[in-house]
Amino acid sequence: MAQRYGGTPARRRPPVLSVSALLIGALAAVTACGTDQDSGAPAPPGSADAPHSATSAARPGTAEPSETGDDAAPASTPAKTPTAAKPSVATEGASAAPPAARRVCSQDQLKLSTGRADIGAGNVYVPLAFTNTGETSCTLTGFPGVSLLDAPGAAIGDPATRRGPARPTIVLKPGDSAYASLHTLNKGLSDKPCWRTASRIRAYPPDSYRSMKTSARSLQVCGGVFEVTALEPGSQP
């Protein structure tokens, strides 16, 4: 409306909004709020709706979750390594030296001989000596094996049986001898017939499988008794 010259100015009324405009504004506000909560966009960091990440850093002072399960040992506890058992060492007798090997006299370093017969009280004893002809010492222990041979070399009767106790080991230095006594009965003391007169004596040194021979000096076994004693030092009684 036009203002009159010199008259009082007319007042302007505020614009009146229609009901339709008010309803459209309210619907727009409601739609904006629903979009913030239901859309696929992630919530701002630090908000209550932010998802927990399995790879997020652990808070100071808390242990990180284990990737191997509940039975795994904590990272701060070292696994115990089993200690291998130490082998026991026997000390008893460890410093003791092994016993020296016994060098048995061989047939190659011995000489066999017979001594003078001792006849008395119906018994006959003939010494049978083993002499060390080698350059080193050796030993003899126990009984020799003895049998009688005729001139062609055939055995006469049975080998001599052992008589008396065993004796200690004898060490024979070069040139030393050890002897055993052959025992039989004098002729006529027994009803048993005498054997043929022996020509040679065959003897096996103790611990030897090789025999030696020497003159029998016409030894004749009578009364069915033919015995040999263990070796002792010397060449004859």
C-alpha positions in Angstrom: 0.0 0.0 0.0 1.4 3.3 -0.8 2.4 5.7 2.0 0.7 8.9 2.0 2.7 12.2 2.1 2.8 13.6 5.5 0.6 10.9 7.0 1.5 8.2 9.7 3.5 5.2 8.3 1.7 1.9 8.2 3.0 -1.2 10.2 4.1 -4.3 8.2 2.8 -7.7 9.4 5.3 -10.6 9.7 5.0 -13.2 7.0 2.7 -15.9 7.9 4.1 -19.4 7.2 1.7 -21.9 6.0 0.9 -25.2 7.7 2.4 -27.1 4.8 5.8 -25.5 5.2 5.9 -26.3 8.9 5.1 -30.0 8.3 7.8 -30.3 5.6 10.5 -28.9 7.9 9.6 -31.3 10.7 9.8 -34.3 8.4 13.2 -33.2 7.1 14.6 -33.1 10.7 13.3 -36.6 11.5 14.8 -38.0 8.3 18.2 -36.5 9.1 18.4 -38.1 12.6 17.5 -41.6 11.2 20.2 -41.4 8.6 23.0 -40.9 11.2 22.1 -44.1 13.1 21.0 -46.6 10.5 23.5 -45.8 7.6 26.5 -48.1 6.9 29.0 -45.3 7.7 31.2 -46.1 10.8 30.6 -44.3 14.0 33.1 -41.7 15.0 36.1 -43.0 16.9 35.7 -43.2 20.7 31.9 -43.4 20.5 30.0 -46.2 22.2 28.9 -47.7 18.9 32.4 -48.0 17.5 33.2 -51.8 16.9 36.1 -53.5 18.9 38.9 -54.5 16.6 40.8 -57.8 17.3 44.0 -56.1 16.2 43.6 -52.9 18.2 46.5 -52.1 20.7 46.0 -53.4 24.2 45.7 -51.0 27.0 48.9 -50.4 29.1 49.1 -53.0 31.9 46.9 -55.6 30.3 48.0 -58.8 28.6 47.4 -59.3 24.9 45.0 -62.0 23.9 46.8 -65.3 23.0 46.5 -66.6 19.4 47.2 -70.2 20.3 44.2 -70.8 22.6 43.6 -70.9 26.4 46.2 -73.6 27.0 49.2 -71.5 25.7 51.6 -70.2 28.3 51.6 -66.4 28.9 54.2 -64.5 26.8 55.9 -63.3 29.9 56.5 -66.8 31.4 59.4 -68.7 29.7 58.8 -72.3 28.9 60.8 -74.7 31.1 63.3 -76.9 29.2 63.7 -80.4 30.7 67.1 -81.0 32.1 68.9 -84.1 30.7 69.9 -86.6 33.3 73.7 -86.7 33.8 75.2 -90.2 33.4 76.5 -91.7 36.6 80.2 -92.2 36.7 81.5 -95.1 38.7 84.4 -94.0 40.8 85.0 -97.1 42.8 88.0 -98.9 41.4 88.3 -96.5 38.5 92.0 -95.8 39.3 92.9 -99.4 39.9 95.2 -100.8 37.2 94.1 -104.0 35.4 96.0 -107.1 36.6 99.0 -108.1 34.5 98.4 -110.8 32.0 99.8 -114.2 33.0 102.4 -115.5 30.5 102.1 -119.2 30.4 105.1 -121.2 29.5 104.7 -122.6 26.0 106.1 -125.9 24.8 108.6 -124.1 22.6 110.4 -122.6 25.6 110.4 -125.7 27.8 112.7 -128.7 28.1 111.3 -132.0 29.5 113.5 -134.4 31.4 113.3 -137.2 34.0 115.4 -137.5 37.2 116.6 -140.4 39.3 113.9 -142.8 40.5 113.3 -143.0 44.3 112.4 -146.5 45.4 111.4 -147.3 48.9 108.8 -149.0 51.1 107.2 -150.5 48.0 106.7 -147.2 46.2 108.4 -145.8 43.2 108.7 -142.0 42.5 110.2 -140.5 39.3 110.6 -136.7 39.0 109.5 -135.2 35.8 111.0 -131.7 35.3 110.1 -128.8 33.0 113.0 -126.3 32.5 112.6 -122.8 31.0 115.0 -122.5 28.1 113.6 -119.2 26.8 114.8 -115.7 27.4 111.8 -114.4 29.3 110.0 -115.5 32.5 106.8 -117.6 32.3 104.5 -119.4 34.6 103.2 -123.0 35.2 100.2 -123.9 37.3 98.7 -127.2 38.3 99.1 -130.7 37.0 100.8 -131.9 33.7 99.1 -134.5 31.6 101.3 -137.7 31.5 101.1 -141.0 29.6 103.6 -143.8 28.7 104.7 -144.9 25.3 106.5 -148.0 24.0 109.3 -148.0 21.5 107.1 -147.8 18.4 105.2 -144.9 20.1 102.0 -146.7 21.1 100.3 -145.8 24.4 100.7 -148.1 27.4 97.8 -148.2 29.8 95.9 -145.2 30.8 97.2 -141.6 31.5 98.3 -140.8 35.0 95.7 -139.8 37.5 96.2 -136.7 39.7 97.5 -137.2 43.2 97.6 -134.6 46.1 96.5 -131.0 46.3 97.0 -128.2 43.7 99.9 -125.8 44.3 100.4 -122.1 43.7 101.5 -120.7 40.4 105.2 -121.0 39.7 107.2 -118.3 38.0 110.0 -119.7 35.9 112.8 -117.4 35.1 115.2 -118.4 32.3 117.0 -121.5 33.4 114.6 -122.3 36.3 112.7 -125.6 36.6 109.5 -127.0 38.1 108.9 -130.7 38.6 106.1 -133.2 39.3 106.4 -136.7 40.8 105.3 -139.8 39.0 104.2 -142.5 41.4 103.6 -146.3 41.0 104.1 -149.4 43.1 107.0 -151.7 43.3 106.7 -155.0 41.5 105.3 -157.9 43.5 103.2 -155.8 46.0 99.9 -156.4 44.2 98.2 -159.2 42.3 97.5 -156.9 39.4 99.9 -157.5 36.5 102.5 -154.8 35.7 102.3 -152.9 32.4 104.8 -153.2 29.6 108.1 -151.4 30.3 107.8 -147.9 28.9 110.4 -146.4 26.5 109.3 -142.8 26.5 107.1 -140.5 28.6 104.7 -138.1 26.9 103.8 -135.0 28.9 101.6 -132.0 28.3 102.6 -128.9 30.2 99.7 -127.2 32.2 97.4 -125.1 29.9 99.0 -126.5 26.8 97.7 -128.7 24.0 101.1 -129.6 22.6 103.0 -132.6 24.1 106.6 -133.2 24.8 108.6 -136.4 25.1 111.5 -137.7 27.1 113.2 -141.0 28.1 111.2 -143.1 30.5 114.3 -144.8 31.9 112.6 -148.2 31.8 109.7 -147.1 34.0 107.2 -149.9 34.6 103.8 -149.3 36.2 102.7 -152.1 38.6 99.8 -152.7 40.9 97.5 -150.6 38.6 98.8 -147.4 40.2 100.0 -144.5 38.0 99.8 -141.1 39.5 101.2 -137.6 39.0 101.4 -134.7 41.5 101.1 -130.9 40.9 104.2 -128.9 39.8 106.4 -127.4 42.4 109.7 -125.4 42.1 112.9 -127.3 41.5 114.1 -130.1 39.3 113.6 -133.0 41.8 113.1 -133.6 45.5 
